[in-house]
Amino acid sequence: MRCPGGKTGHLLELADIELTAVDTDPARIQRIHENLARLKLFATIKEGDATRNNWWDSQPYDRILADVPCTASGVVRRHPDSRWLRRKTDAAQLAALSARILDNLWRMLKPGGKMLMVTCSIWPLESEAQAAAFATRNGAERLDAPGQLLPSMGNTSESNNEHDGLFYALFQKPLQN
């Protein structure tokens, strides 16, 4: 079972920040509220589509964590049925949706702000190729990941079968467009 708001709660536990979380699913939003209440944490939770701006108050963000939709190829070990639930066209459709989300969220980021793209897919179309295309389209600077994240390409799908695979890419918005 997934834990809606897990990353939100973790970020709130790590840093003294104001945080806005956005999701399209009212049931998930309710679970996020419940999980944050259980942890005695607070965030602004909005129902909205990250490809659109109708939920946004026009105040640019300093930082954005974009947990983009994907085929979940990096977590097949834990969800083996997913390989039979996916169609050949899913990766391309999800990559296109993720690109729209990333491009829209980028417009909400302050100049000099940072955006972390995260996906639990290890397929290049949804990970490295997506990150490279995003940087090219938006003039985004790709940064090395800080802290305890692994360096290099940002892919944790090394040949260890006991861990999930994921991909991340950290971008910084130029001060001037």
C-alpha beads as a LAMMPS data file, in Angstrom:
LAMMPS data file: protein, C-alpha beads

177 atoms
176 bonds

1 atom types
1 bond types

-500.0 500.0 xlo xhi
-500.0 500.0 ylo yhi
-500.0 500.0 zlo zhi

Masses

1 110.0

Atoms # bond

1 1 1 0.000 0.000 0.000
2 1 1 1.264 3.451 -0.903
3 1 1 1.535 6.265 1.593
4 1 1 0.152 9.484 0.088
5 1 1 2.078 12.413 1.491
6 1 1 5.161 10.384 2.393
7 1 1 7.598 12.724 0.641
8 1 1 5.633 15.733 1.903
9 1 1 5.880 14.522 5.486
10 1 1 9.554 13.695 5.149
11 1 1 10.373 17.158 3.781
12 1 1 8.436 18.795 6.618
13 1 1 10.311 16.704 9.183
14 1 1 13.677 17.654 7.681
15 1 1 13.251 21.395 7.236
16 1 1 11.336 24.344 8.649
17 1 1 9.505 25.235 5.438
18 1 1 6.162 26.289 4.052
19 1 1 5.096 23.518 1.713
20 1 1 2.352 23.226 -0.883
21 1 1 1.436 19.777 -2.179
22 1 1 -0.753 19.256 -5.241
23 1 1 -2.654 16.146 -6.289
24 1 1 -5.511 15.455 -8.680
25 1 1 -7.195 12.747 -6.599
26 1 1 -9.505 13.863 -3.739
27 1 1 -9.144 10.483 -1.988
28 1 1 -5.340 10.790 -2.013
29 1 1 -5.612 14.362 -0.742
30 1 1 -7.723 13.142 2.183
31 1 1 -5.082 10.489 2.962
32 1 1 -2.342 13.147 2.791
33 1 1 -4.251 15.249 5.346
34 1 1 -4.696 12.189 7.590
35 1 1 -1.042 11.169 7.361
36 1 1 0.211 14.696 8.074
37 1 1 -2.199 15.026 11.026
38 1 1 -0.909 11.723 12.417
39 1 1 2.634 13.124 12.179
40 1 1 1.512 16.493 13.622
41 1 1 2.726 18.289 10.498
42 1 1 1.080 20.960 8.357
43 1 1 1.176 21.708 4.652
44 1 1 -1.106 23.446 2.217
45 1 1 -2.712 20.690 0.157
46 1 1 -4.393 21.657 -3.104
47 1 1 -6.465 19.671 -5.540
48 1 1 -5.166 20.472 -8.971
49 1 1 -3.638 19.330 -12.208
50 1 1 0.075 20.178 -12.370
51 1 1 -0.193 20.682 -16.135
52 1 1 -2.455 23.679 -15.444
53 1 1 -2.199 26.837 -13.336
54 1 1 -5.758 27.111 -11.971
55 1 1 -4.685 26.001 -8.471
56 1 1 -1.657 28.328 -8.318
57 1 1 -1.797 31.714 -6.528
58 1 1 0.873 33.250 -8.845
59 1 1 3.468 33.420 -6.056
60 1 1 6.650 31.838 -7.471
61 1 1 8.191 28.953 -5.566
62 1 1 11.785 28.809 -4.289
63 1 1 11.981 25.038 -4.685
64 1 1 9.837 22.445 -6.421
65 1 1 9.872 18.672 -6.031
66 1 1 8.263 17.266 -9.175
67 1 1 7.364 13.636 -8.529
68 1 1 6.256 12.953 -12.084
69 1 1 3.999 10.098 -13.227
70 1 1 5.709 7.085 -14.755
71 1 1 5.429 3.379 -15.526
72 1 1 7.011 2.533 -12.142
73 1 1 9.609 0.347 -13.864
74 1 1 11.950 0.859 -10.918
75 1 1 9.583 -0.747 -8.404
76 1 1 8.553 -3.859 -10.341
77 1 1 10.306 -5.946 -7.684
78 1 1 7.682 -4.818 -5.147
79 1 1 4.793 -4.689 -7.637
80 1 1 5.413 -7.582 -10.054
81 1 1 1.899 -7.379 -11.485
82 1 1 2.734 -3.975 -12.958
83 1 1 4.582 -5.580 -15.866
84 1 1 1.286 -7.119 -17.018
85 1 1 -0.828 -4.050 -16.298
86 1 1 1.173 -1.752 -18.597
87 1 1 0.773 -1.368 -22.348
88 1 1 3.565 -0.604 -24.830
89 1 1 2.213 2.910 -25.294
90 1 1 2.178 3.771 -21.562
91 1 1 5.796 4.925 -21.320
92 1 1 5.454 7.412 -24.184
93 1 1 2.111 8.722 -22.904
94 1 1 3.416 9.116 -19.351
95 1 1 6.627 10.752 -20.594
96 1 1 4.552 13.285 -22.558
97 1 1 2.412 14.010 -19.478
98 1 1 5.530 14.359 -17.319
99 1 1 7.039 16.798 -19.823
100 1 1 3.904 18.981 -19.643
101 1 1 4.025 18.892 -15.837
102 1 1 7.718 19.780 -15.710
103 1 1 7.333 22.638 -18.201
104 1 1 4.348 24.071 -16.328
105 1 1 5.959 23.819 -12.883
106 1 1 9.122 25.453 -14.268
107 1 1 7.068 28.580 -15.010
108 1 1 6.074 28.662 -11.312
109 1 1 9.699 28.627 -10.122
110 1 1 11.518 31.817 -9.105
111 1 1 14.591 32.841 -11.095
112 1 1 17.510 31.159 -9.321
113 1 1 15.133 28.544 -7.856
114 1 1 15.711 24.795 -7.996
115 1 1 13.495 21.970 -9.165
116 1 1 14.096 18.304 -8.411
117 1 1 12.536 15.886 -10.887
118 1 1 11.918 12.457 -9.356
119 1 1 10.546 9.327 -10.980
120 1 1 10.455 5.667 -10.012
121 1 1 11.116 4.690 -13.611
122 1 1 14.522 3.573 -14.751
123 1 1 13.628 3.628 -18.445
124 1 1 15.526 6.403 -20.275
125 1 1 12.397 7.770 -21.965
126 1 1 11.003 8.605 -18.524
127 1 1 14.277 9.460 -16.816
128 1 1 17.547 10.600 -18.419
129 1 1 16.076 11.411 -21.838
130 1 1 13.225 13.281 -20.145
131 1 1 15.666 15.295 -18.015
132 1 1 17.896 16.136 -20.981
133 1 1 14.950 17.211 -23.149
134 1 1 13.528 19.313 -20.309
135 1 1 16.850 21.108 -19.764
136 1 1 17.144 21.846 -23.486
137 1 1 13.553 23.111 -23.832
138 1 1 13.768 25.376 -20.799
139 1 1 17.400 26.487 -20.633
140 1 1 17.660 24.778 -17.251
141 1 1 21.047 24.172 -15.677
142 1 1 21.489 20.576 -14.535
143 1 1 23.135 20.450 -11.103
144 1 1 24.813 17.640 -9.211
145 1 1 22.503 16.218 -6.585
146 1 1 23.323 17.317 -3.034
147 1 1 23.491 15.457 0.236
148 1 1 22.964 11.736 0.449
149 1 1 21.698 11.277 -3.097
150 1 1 24.060 9.304 -5.265
151 1 1 26.214 11.383 -7.621
152 1 1 26.667 10.931 -11.368
153 1 1 23.609 10.282 -13.506
154 1 1 21.064 10.235 -10.709
155 1 1 19.983 6.681 -11.399
156 1 1 19.826 4.266 -8.483
157 1 1 19.048 1.202 -10.540
158 1 1 22.463 -0.360 -10.043
159 1 1 22.447 -4.142 -10.293
160 1 1 21.345 -4.593 -6.689
161 1 1 18.104 -6.572 -6.732
162 1 1 17.208 -5.693 -3.147
163 1 1 16.469 -2.026 -3.769
164 1 1 14.043 -0.057 -5.859
165 1 1 15.254 1.886 -8.851
166 1 1 14.586 5.567 -9.189
167 1 1 15.814 8.542 -11.123
168 1 1 16.267 12.157 -10.121
169 1 1 17.619 15.266 -11.766
170 1 1 18.207 18.631 -10.100
171 1 1 17.789 21.798 -12.162
172 1 1 18.366 25.478 -11.444
173 1 1 16.476 28.253 -13.184
174 1 1 18.674 31.030 -14.580
175 1 1 18.474 34.395 -12.817
176 1 1 17.627 36.024 -16.155
177 1 1 15.616 34.468 -18.974

Bonds

1 1 1 2
2 1 2 3
3 1 3 4
4 1 4 5
5 1 5 6
6 1 6 7
7 1 7 8
8 1 8 9
9 1 9 10
10 1 10 11
11 1 11 12
12 1 12 13
13 1 13 14
14 1 14 15
15 1 15 16
16 1 16 17
17 1 17 18
18 1 18 19
19 1 19 20
20 1 20 21
21 1 21 22
22 1 22 23
23 1 23 24
24 1 24 25
25 1 25 26
26 1 26 27
27 1 27 28
28 1 28 29
29 1 29 30
30 1 30 31
31 1 31 32
32 1 32 33
33 1 33 34
34 1 34 35
35 1 35 36
36 1 36 37
37 1 37 38
38 1 38 39
39 1 39 40
40 1 40 41
41 1 41 42
42 1 42 43
43 1 43 44
44 1 44 45
45 1 45 46
46 1 46 47
47 1 47 48
48 1 48 49
49 1 49 50
50 1 50 51
51 1 51 52
52 1 52 53
53 1 53 54
54 1 54 55
55 1 55 56
56 1 56 57
57 1 57 58
58 1 58 59
59 1 59 60
60 1 60 61
61 1 61 62
62 1 62 63
63 1 63 64
64 1 64 65
65 1 65 66
66 1 66 67
67 1 67 68
68 1 68 69
69 1 69 70
70 1 70 71
71 1 71 72
72 1 72 73
73 1 73 74
74 1 74 75
75 1 75 76
76 1 76 77
77 1 77 78
78 1 78 79
79 1 79 80
80 1 80 81
81 1 81 82
82 1 82 83
83 1 83 84
84 1 84 85
85 1 85 86
86 1 86 87
87 1 87 88
88 1 88 89
89 1 89 90
90 1 90 91
91 1 91 92
92 1 92 93
93 1 93 94
94 1 94 95
95 1 95 96
96 1 96 97
97 1 97 98
98 1 98 99
99 1 99 100
100 1 100 101
101 1 101 102
102 1 102 103
103 1 103 104
104 1 104 105
105 1 105 106
106 1 106 107
107 1 107 108
108 1 108 109
109 1 109 110
110 1 110 111
111 1 111 112
112 1 112 113
113 1 113 114
114 1 114 115
115 1 115 116
116 1 116 117
117 1 117 118
118 1 118 119
119 1 119 120
120 1 120 121
121 1 121 122
122 1 122 123
123 1 123 124
124 1 124 125
125 1 125 126
126 1 126 127
127 1 127 128
128 1 128 129
129 1 129 130
130 1 130 131
131 1 131 132
132 1 132 133
133 1 133 134
134 1 134 135
135 1 135 136
136 1 136 137
137 1 137 138
138 1 138 139
139 1 139 140
140 1 140 141
141 1 141 142
142 1 142 143
143 1 143 144
144 1 144 145
145 1 145 146
146 1 146 147
147 1 147 148
148 1 148 149
149 1 149 150
150 1 150 151
151 1 151 152
152 1 152 153
153 1 153 154
154 1 154 155
155 1 155 156
156 1 156 157
157 1 157 158
158 1 158 159
159 1 159 160
160 1 160 161
161 1 161 162
162 1 162 163
163 1 163 164
164 1 164 165
165 1 165 166
166 1 166 167
167 1 167 168
168 1 168 169
169 1 169 170
170 1 170 171
171 1 171 172
172 1 172 173
173 1 173 174
174 1 174 175
175 1 175 176
176 1 176 177
